[in-house]
């Protein structure tokens, strides 16, 4: 059996390094999950926005009427109008 000397300072440094690496990995995983959720939300909003525009054009009605036909709650309607207007300016 080989006896080694315990080095408290080295042990503390290693623990800090391992903790940092674990924290970094966890942070990356959380960031990726948040990014996916945000991407999904944006994708869904884009799909609804496209449906509003198509319905409005097909039925020759206002965007507001199209949103009402799609049962979009009133508290979200301004958000969709802003999204549509921002895409019109591009």
Secondary structure, DSSP 8 states (H G I E B T S, - for coil): -------HHHHHHHHHHHHHHHHHHHHHHHHHHHHHHHHHHHHHHHHHHHHHHHHHHHHT--HHHHHHHTT--HHHHHHHHHHHHHHHT-
